[in-house]
Amino acid sequence: MQSERVVTLTDVARRAGVSLTTASKAINGQDRISDQTRARVLTAARELSFTPSRIARSLMSGRTGTVGLVVVDSHVHRFVLPILLGAEEALADVDLSMVIADARGDSARLRRIVERFAEQKVDGVLVVGENNALTPSVGRWLDRPVAYVYGETGAGAGDVVHVPDDRAGAREITEHVLDAGRARLGVITGPEPGRAVVERGRGIATALREAGLGTVCPPLHGQWSQRSGRALAERLLDLAPDVDAVVCGSDQIAVGVTEVLRASGRRIPDDVAVTGFDNWSLFAEECDPPLTSVDMNLRTLGAAAVRDLFGMIDARPVGGGVRLHACTLVVRGSTSA
């Protein structure tokens, strides 16, 4: 069966009895044609179900149909992909495309990228930050709407920011461990004083306080790595050999912790329960046993930021400030036999 032919502007001009130039002026809202002629062209377009191309719509709206996305720091690339996928899906819903750039942690490079976005006349900019550090507020470098995701700017209500609710996620996973009957908890996490480290620490402390408990020793801080997890796990066992649960700040750290626990003859989760954070499948699902973790729902985060950005592009009031997005507890074998 032959597919239905796409209606073109030439078809509209022929039906309205005008030239192609006149039809284009009528569709694009330009002057120098009579109201009667414009009405005849628009009527013909409706009758033929004519849909202007993206270029034509851009001419009519004064927009380019493009959004710029800049990654502030290359260290967060593992978290960028799900954010990018969510953003891309939301952009497709409103027929926008995306230009992507990486500032590589260089503030001067970040500024050049943003200024180049302005020169390209993108309709708006999405900034992907770093959840443990303040994200530079780039609004002063361009006159376009900006939304931030996975990193606060510290600008209060001045910026539109979307971040995971790390505190609530850490509180929920700690409550899960306590509900499993664990009472001697150790905490091994990332470097101070990062935002995610602080917020997750507060969530853990709240859950323990409400249960009338504390940690077996002060939280141990290191790097976001398996090596750091191993070193701090050995220290924890020296300080509190009867620990029965280790709440970790990331899945990478947790994998290192499980290696040390198994090497010491302790069974997971029978003797010691272990939790991660991030739900990074490379670590959480491949760990032995698989890790109970917290999913930050980064895909949803990216889509939500784009919806706010499009609202600003469309001149709709979206309000400023930080939007906290719920995380999801994912229970696996490291806490439940």
N, C-alpha and C positions, 0 to 999 in steps of 0.2 A: 504494500500500500504506500502511495506517495505521501510524504509528510506535508503538512499544511505550510504554505509559503508565509514567511515573515512579512508583515506589513511594513512598508518603508515610508519615509517622508514624501517620496515622489508619488506614492499612491494617494496620500492625503492631499497633496497639491493638485493632482489630476481630478480627484473627486470634488474638491472645492472650486475648481476652475481658476486657479491662480498659479503663478510661477513658483518654482522650488524656493527661490529666495524669499518671496513673500510668505510662503508657508513656514519657512524657518523663522522669520521674524515674528510671526504670530505665535508659534509654539514656544519660542524663547522669551516672549514678553517684551520684545523690542518696540520702539516707537516707529513713527513714519508710515504707519498703515492705519486705515480707518477702523473704527470699532466694528462696523458692519463686516468688513473683510475678515477681521480677527475672529469674530463670532462664527463666520462661515467655515473658516479653517478648523477651529476647535470643535465645531459640530461634526465635521468630516472625520476628525481624529477619533472622536468618541464612537461614531458609527462603525469605523473600521477597527476599533479596539487597538489603536496605535499606542505603543509604549516607547517613549524616547529612550535612546541609548544612555549609558552612564555619562558619556561626554556631554550629551545634550542636557541631561539633568544637572550636570555640574555647571553648565553655562547659565541655566535658569536660576540656580540656587546660589551661585557664587562660590561653590565648594569644589574641592578637587576629588572628593571621594576617597581620600587617603588618610590614614592615621600613622604617625611615627611611633615606634616602640624602641626604647633605649634601655639596655641592661647596664646598670651602674657598675657592677663588679663581676668579673668573670668567675669568681669563686662560687657564685650562686647558680652556675649553669645547670647543675643537677635539678634545681627547683624551677628553672625557667621553662622547661619543656611543657609540663602540665599547665602552667600559667598561660603560655603561648597558645596551647591548644584550646583552652577555654576562651581566650580572647578572640581567637580566629573564628570560632563558632559564633560568638556573639556579633562579631563584625559582619559575618556572612548574612546574619539575620537582617541587618540594616544596609546591606550591599556596600560595605566599605572594604577597602584593601589595606594592607599593612606594609610599612617599610621598617626593617629591623636593623639596629646598630648596637655595637658593644663598646662601652666606654672603658672597659678593662681596668676599672678602679682609678682612672686618671681624671681628676676634676677638670683640667684644661681640655682634655679630649671630650669630656661630657659636654662642656659648654660649646665646643665647636660643632658637635653633633646636633645639639638643640638649635643652634643658630642656623645650621644647614637645613634642618627641618622647617624653620621659619621661612628661609629663602625658597624652599620647595612648596611653600604655602599648604602644608598639610592641614587638615581640619582640626586636629588635636594631637596630643602626645600622651602616651602611656609610659610611665617610668617604673621599671622593675628594680626595687631596691634590695637591701640586704637586711634580713630580719634581726640581725644582731648589732646593726649600726644605723645611725641617722642617715637618711637619704637626703642629698642636697635638693633644696627646693628650687626648681628651674624656671618657675614662672616669671622671674625677673628678666630672663633672657629671651622671651618671646611673648607675643600677644595672641596666644592660642590657648584654648582650654587644655588643662593638664590633670590627669588622674595618676595616683601613685598606688602601687601594689607591692606587697611583701616588704614593706619598709616604711616606718614613720619618718616624717620630715621634721617633727618638733615644732611645726608652725601652728599647732592647735587647730582652730576652726578655719584657718586660712586656706588649707589644702584638703582635697578629697583623697582620703587614704584608706586602702583596704588591706587588712592584715589578719592572720589567723589568731583565734583566741587561745594563745599558748597557755595562759593561766588556767582556764577552764579545762583544757585538754589534759594538762598535767594533774590537775585535781582529780579528774575522772579516772585516770589510769592508776593513781595512788589509792583511791577509794576501792577500785577493783582488787588491788593487791591486799588491802586490809580486809575486804569482804571474804577473801580466800583464807583468812585466818593468820596472815603474817603480822608480826608485831615488832620485829627488830629490823628496821629498814635502814639501808645505806643509800646514799645518793652520789652518783658519779656523773658529772656533766661537763659542759664546755667552759670556755674562758670567761672570766668576769671582765667588765660588767655588761656584756651584751644584752640587748633587750629580751631576746628569747630566753636566755639563761636566767635572767632576773624574773621574768614572768612565769616561767615554768617552776622556778624555785618557790615563788609565792603560792602557786597552786598546790605544790606538794606540801608546803608548810601548813596551809589552810586545812587540807584533808587530815593531816596528822594531829593538828591542834584540836579539831573537832572530835577526833577519836581519843583524845587524851593521851597522845603518844608523841614521841620525838624521834629523831634519827639516832643511830648507834654512835655516830660521830659527826662532826660538822661536814657539810657537803664537800666533796673532793672535786676540784676544778682542774681541767686539762684542755687538750685540743680535741677537735672533732675527728678523732681517728681511732682505729683499732689498737694501734700501738699505745696511745694514751689510755685507752680502756684497760688494756692488759696491765700497764704499770700501776694505775690507780686501784685496780682490783686487788693486786698483790698487797698494796698498802692497806686497803680496807680490811683484808683478811688478817693482817697483822694487828690492826687496831680493834677489830671486832670479829673474832673467829666464829662466833655464834650467830652472825647475821643470817636472816632467813629470807630476805628480799633485797634486790638492788634495782632501784629506779634510775634509769639512765637518761641523759639528755638527748641522745640520738641513737639511731640503730647501729651506726658504725661503732660507737663506744660500746654499746651493749654486746656486739659480737666479740669484741676483745675481752669483755668481762666474762662471757660464757666460756671462752677458751681457758681462762685461768681457773674458773670454778671447776670445770671438768678435770683439769690437770691436778687439782688439789684433792680429787676423789669425791667431790660433792656432786650430787645428782640434781638436774634441773628438770622439772620444778620441785621434785620431792623434797630436797633439802633446802634449796634456794630458788626463789622465783626471780625472774629477770624481765624487765620491760625496756623497750626502746622508745623512740619518738621519731616521726617523719613517715613511717610506713614505706620506706624505700625498699622495694621488692628485692633488689639485688642483695640486700643484707637480711631484711626481715623474713623473707620466705626461704632463703637458702641457709639460714642459721640452723644449727642443730641443738635443741629443737627450734622450730620456727618461732620468731619473736612476737609477743604481744606488743602492739605499738599504737601510735596515734597518727591518724591520717589528717593532714592539714587541709585537705580538699582544695588543693591549689587550682584545679581546673575551674571550680566554681568561683574561686577568688578572682581569677582572670576575667571570667565572663561578667561578674558583677562590676568590676572596675570599668570595663568597656561600656556597660549600660549607663553608668554614671557619666562617663566621658561623652557618650553620644547625647545624653540629655543636655550637657553643657553646650555641645556643638549646636544642638537644636534650640538653644536659648531657653531651656526649661530650668526652673529652680530645682537643684538637687541638694543644696545645703552642703556645708563643709564639715570637716572633722574626720575622726578616725572611725571606720566601720570594722567592728570585730566580727569575724566569721567563725561559726561553730566548727570544731574538729570532730572526728569520729574515732571512737575506741575500736580497735581491731584485736580480738582475743585469739591467741594461738597457743601452741604447746608450751611456751616458756613460763606460763603462769598456771596452766590447767593441764593436768595429766590426761 
